[in-house]
Amino acid sequence: MKNIVVVGGGISGLSAVHALRKVLPPAVQIHLIEAASRLGGLVGTSRDPKYLFEIGPRGFRPSKNGAEIVSLVEQLSLQDECIESMGHNRFVFTNGKVEQVPGTPLEFLKWSLAPDIVKAVLHELMAPKSTASDESVYDFVARRFSPRIAEALLDPMASGIFAGNIRQLSVRSCFGLLHEKEKQHGSVVRSMLFHSTPPVPTLVDGSLKSPFVEDKSKAMSLSFRNGMQTLIDALTASISSMPNTSVALNTSLSAISMPTADKIRLQLSAPPGGPQALDADHVFSAIPARHLAPALVQSAPVAAAAMASIPFASVAIVTLGFRSNVLPHQGFGHLVPSCEKQRIIGVIYDSCSFPQQQTDDVTRLSVFVGGENHKDVAALSLAQIEAIALEEVRAHLGVSATPEYVASSWYDRAIPQYPVGFHALLDTIEADVAGALPRLTLLGNSFYGVGIADAVHRSTAAAHAFAKTLV
Ligand SMILES: C=CC1=C(C)c2cc3[nH]c(cc4nc(cc5[nH]c(cc1n2)c(C)c5CCC(=O)O)C(CCC(=O)O)=C4C)c(C)c3C=C
């Protein structure tokens, strides 16, 4: 009887178990190992009676490879719980004030960045194609568009996905579409105007996307009426009811080896009575690269060293609850370019984005502090970070009310960064793992995209690819 182990009970590991169970024969044993005392990793919800706040991601993108997570929502019968973001407007802090990103041509004409954008687009159409295999997001955008566009638009976008620094992040690995469009058509703008890519009608298993998946793909962001914890609870309940599927909490990985060609062995650190070692036919690792690296030092040293070199950004999230509507405008939130020299990365207006998550007309805000452009924040106390968050909210949004709910958390090395040349680093990692530990498959946001949609897509695709090797 085959024995499969999934290491890591975050969204990547949970969705991998779910997908594997769907494609493998019921007699195959699947074990999920998680180091913490709960499943879900950074995905979870804190539910104060009045103020719902997410621990980590506020929602997920349903478009592009997001079809797999939307399909997962449907498989778990969560359609009625699933809600669409109502925060259609987005804002960027520009020249000392919060400005709306235009949604119509008329709004565009009134935008302070419009003249810079028009000039940059004309420049882009003529800019020569680069032969470099990769470059930083800043270098790419400054070269093809303009330094001003890189600093005013790409910098906040990179903050709002990676909490990262555009002078270090790889354009190829972080904004792959820009890189591909230049390589294929010589110009990003020309490619967008004349070579749009039609949407893929199928899921990774080849089946047609359902009407629910098609319908939800148009939303900017999705979440759940009772928060993202809904997805974790439903996955946990589904996995617990599956035959030949076990979950071990408080159990961490110490080492992976292949004592023989047909077995892969895990050394574990578990509570008394728990498994100290497991032999398996295949292992899926869904833990961060910096946790997996020490377990591979003996068996795949090249991959281990490459994994250990992947940087991670740390952020603080300060959540503020006000008893009435205190916002001067409605939208998803605002992002702050680092050239504006403010002390926060941005604010998500949770109560505007997902008003379905509350009954009263309260204001819920999430203020993001830290990241690669504000590393000094790591030395501050949470009380100091909360004070900064509140001061910036007052200054940016003109809020004078005192919040009745304040909470904050520090997420140490939470967000993987893909620096210039990351594609080559990943090739090195995959080649060493394929050679030294062919019974190990890598999953998770350290390697395959930082969004939840990317995580579920990778896990589902890997489960299907594995099932094909068995027939
Ligand atoms: C407009 C305000 C936003 C702030 C402030 C913000 C902070 C922030 N976000 C991440 C990580 C991710 N954000 C992602 C998507 C995303 N973020 C915003 C806006 C803000 N983010 C929008 C409108 C979207 C798209 C809709 C959605 O997915 O919900 C993602 C997913 C990216 C993807 O899958 O393509 C991530 C990851 C961090 C780390 C952060 C502050 C530190």
Ligand as a Chemical Component Dictionary entry (heavy atoms), coordinates in Angstrom:
data_LIG
# 
_chem_comp.id                   LIG 
_chem_comp.type                 NON-POLYMER 
_chem_comp.pdbx_formal_charge   0 
_chem_comp.three_letter_code    LIG 
# 
loop_
_chem_comp_atom.comp_id 
_chem_comp_atom.atom_id 
_chem_comp_atom.alt_atom_id 
_chem_comp_atom.type_symbol 
_chem_comp_atom.charge 
_chem_comp_atom.model_Cartn_x 
_chem_comp_atom.model_Cartn_y 
_chem_comp_atom.model_Cartn_z 
_chem_comp_atom.pdbx_ordinal 
LIG C1  C1  C 0 -4.683 48.830 -1.626 1  
LIG C2  C2  C 0 -4.167 48.437 -0.487 2  
LIG C3  C3  C 0 -3.347 47.251 -0.244 3  
LIG C4  C4  C 0 -2.441 47.104 0.782  4  
LIG C5  C5  C 0 -2.113 48.108 1.853  5  
LIG C6  C6  C 0 -1.872 45.794 0.658  6  
LIG C7  C7  C 0 -0.901 45.261 1.522  7  
LIG C8  C8  C 0 -0.290 44.015 1.361  8  
LIG N1  N1  N 0 -0.677 42.970 0.545  9  
LIG C9  C9  C 0 0.219  41.931 0.655  10 
LIG C10 C10 C 0 0.191  40.720 -0.035 11 
LIG C11 C11 C 0 -0.683 40.438 -1.109 12 
LIG N2  N2  N 0 -1.653 41.257 -1.613 13 
LIG C12 C12 C 0 -2.243 40.630 -2.673 14 
LIG C13 C13 C 0 -3.247 41.103 -3.483 15 
LIG C14 C14 C 0 -3.763 42.400 -3.426 16 
LIG N3  N3  N 0 -3.385 43.421 -2.569 17 
LIG C15 C15 C 0 -4.154 44.535 -2.825 18 
LIG C16 C16 C 0 -4.094 45.766 -2.158 19 
LIG C17 C17 C 0 -3.322 46.026 -1.000 20 
LIG N4  N4  N 0 -2.423 45.179 -0.425 21 
LIG C18 C18 C 0 -5.044 44.198 -3.919 22 
LIG C19 C19 C 0 -6.066 45.136 -4.520 23 
LIG C20 C20 C 0 -4.795 42.881 -4.281 24 
LIG C21 C21 C 0 -5.493 42.068 -5.378 25 
LIG C22 C22 C 0 -6.709 41.367 -4.860 26 
LIG C23 C23 C 0 -6.487 40.185 -3.928 27 
LIG O1  O1  O 0 -5.728 39.245 -4.262 28 
LIG O2  O2  O 0 -7.092 40.163 -2.849 29 
LIG C24 C24 C 0 -1.638 39.327 -2.844 30 
LIG C25 C25 C 0 -2.017 38.296 -3.884 31 
LIG C26 C26 C 0 -1.353 38.621 -5.184 32 
LIG C27 C27 C 0 -1.730 37.621 -6.240 33 
LIG O3  O3  O 0 -2.154 36.521 -5.925 34 
LIG O4  O4  O 0 -1.577 37.959 -7.408 35 
LIG C28 C28 C 0 -0.662 39.210 -1.880 36 
LIG C29 C29 C 0 0.274  38.048 -1.657 37 
LIG C30 C30 C 0 1.201  42.325 1.593  38 
LIG C31 C31 C 0 2.370  41.430 1.982  39 
LIG C32 C32 C 0 0.896  43.597 2.030  40 
LIG C33 C33 C 0 1.598  44.456 2.983  41 
LIG C34 C34 C 0 2.660  44.175 3.617  42 
# 
loop_
_chem_comp_bond.comp_id 
_chem_comp_bond.atom_id_1 
_chem_comp_bond.atom_id_2 
_chem_comp_bond.value_order 
_chem_comp_bond.pdbx_ordinal 
LIG C1  C2  DOUB 1  
LIG C2  C3  SING 2  
LIG C3  C4  DOUB 3  
LIG C3  C17 SING 4  
LIG C4  C5  SING 5  
LIG C4  C6  SING 6  
LIG C6  C7  DOUB 7  
LIG C6  N4  SING 8  
LIG C7  C8  SING 9  
LIG C8  N1  SING 10 
LIG C8  C32 DOUB 11 
LIG N1  C9  SING 12 
LIG C9  C10 SING 13 
LIG C9  C30 DOUB 14 
LIG C10 C11 DOUB 15 
LIG C11 N2  SING 16 
LIG C11 C28 SING 17 
LIG N2  C12 DOUB 18 
LIG C12 C13 SING 19 
LIG C12 C24 SING 20 
LIG C13 C14 DOUB 21 
LIG C14 N3  SING 22 
LIG C14 C20 SING 23 
LIG N3  C15 SING 24 
LIG C15 C16 DOUB 25 
LIG C15 C18 SING 26 
LIG C16 C17 SING 27 
LIG C17 N4  DOUB 28 
LIG C18 C19 SING 29 
LIG C18 C20 DOUB 30 
LIG C20 C21 SING 31 
LIG C21 C22 SING 32 
LIG C22 C23 SING 33 
LIG C23 O1  DOUB 34 
LIG C23 O2  SING 35 
LIG C24 C25 SING 36 
LIG C24 C28 DOUB 37 
LIG C25 C26 SING 38 
LIG C26 C27 SING 39 
LIG C27 O3  DOUB 40 
LIG C27 O4  SING 41 
LIG C28 C29 SING 42 
LIG C30 C31 SING 43 
LIG C30 C32 SING 44 
LIG C32 C33 SING 45 
LIG C33 C34 DOUB 46 
# 
